[in-house]
Amino acid sequence: KSEEINQENEERIKEGTASITTFGSVFYNPVQEFNRDLSISVINVYIQQILNTKNSITKEGNPSLVENKSEVEPDITILEALAASGLRSIRYARELDGNKKIIANDISKKAVESMESNINGNNVANIVETSHSDAILLMHKHKQKGKQFDIIDLDPYGCPSIFLDSAVQAVKDNGLLLVTATDMAILAGNSPETCYAKYGSVSLKIKSCHEMALRILLQCIESHANRYGRYIEPVLSLSADFYIRVFVKVFSGANKCKRTTSKLSMVYHCTGCGTFVLQPLGEIRTNNKNEQVKFGLPTVSVAMPLCNHCGQRYHMGGPIWSAPIHSSEFVKQVLDSASDKLKTYKRIQGVLSVVLEEISDSPLYFTLEKLAGTLHVETPPMMAIRSAILNAGYQVSFTHTNKTGIKTNAPATVIWDIMRCW
Ligand code: SAM
């Protein structure tokens, strides 16, 4: 009977250079085309970086090898751990540069059958291999050196956290991990307790909840990586539609893991006026004389008193990742090299241009309407407030996560003064 239902719901889909058939129960979400287009653009930059490194090593080590291009190209290995119809893997096979081998895995037998027919239909059977396994078990089988993947893509329904422990082990040193989370209600503060249970961080219902969601996911990946003497460097972190997506490089280095506490902060959020204060979990102090790095606990003035702007109490959330969430160098390369043939190319350009402008060392943001609402004044024009912040000598930027967001390194007192004078 289910066969009949699947036959009835059969649908032909064209996306990018792939053309697939989806069956009733096998997942396909057209809204995620942006996610797939963007992933292709990001991975292509990453592959180029790997190729450049390999080329320069080969040139120095054995110049004769450079003559034969295929010998110097790395064999990039990619795992799509939760592949459903296989559309993403097929597009990776057809649209990514370099020599690559892709494993498209799914726990559902129906999904794997659908993948197999789609892979054959797109003539990529020499590049994409299917696997019918629990992603966690599969990744555990690939955690030894030599078996690890260059790139692992995790695109689950809802929360990705159960896959992180095995993923951070199954990716190579300097490998790329791509992670989607769609459980936005949990990450955006509707259920802080569930967020702690799943991500090890308390979410807050605040105006900058989408950026906070990205930072919760990043701290979660970092915490899993740290258990194995590894750490992450985010290259791009995006909030889009109903999901978030992060792209992080994973490195080995037990000593570097000591820096993690200085990249994490608790968030104090005023229940009255929405002012937020970040409290880092650690500090790095460098001794100028011998450049020795020392790690320490930050000193704090006991618990948070009442908010000094409105006298209300604070809610405490976190820990969140409070270090930069993008690498501007990397984002620039994606922006410059993304193919204009991608259907969502314009959107990629738009979003990445805002991302490039974002102030990287000022986590979270105010929103214009919350600032105005708190003071019961008319919402001022964005440009007027931005100019006032700049004139006061501080940085200010938009955020890709909220149209009316104001990211700034100005202290909250300056923002409230500007708003009161408006
Ligand atoms: N990446 C796909 C794309 O871009 O079209 C969509 C993936 S879909 C959101 C999630 C898939 O994960 C489903 O097909 C489901 O069967 C699979 N899945 C869920 N739990 C799994 C597990 N433990 N191991 C492997 N696959 C799993």
Boltz pocket constraint, residues with backbone or C-beta under 6 A from the ligand:
constraints:
  - pocket:
      binder: B
      contacts: [[A, 27], [A, 28], [A, 29], [A, 32], [A, 36], [A, 81], [A, 82], [A, 83], [A, 84], [A, 85], [A, 86], [A, 87], [A, 88], [A, 105], [A, 106], [A, 107], [A, 108], [A, 111], [A, 133], [A, 134], [A, 135], [A, 136], [A, 155], [A, 156], [A, 157]]
      max_distance: 6.0
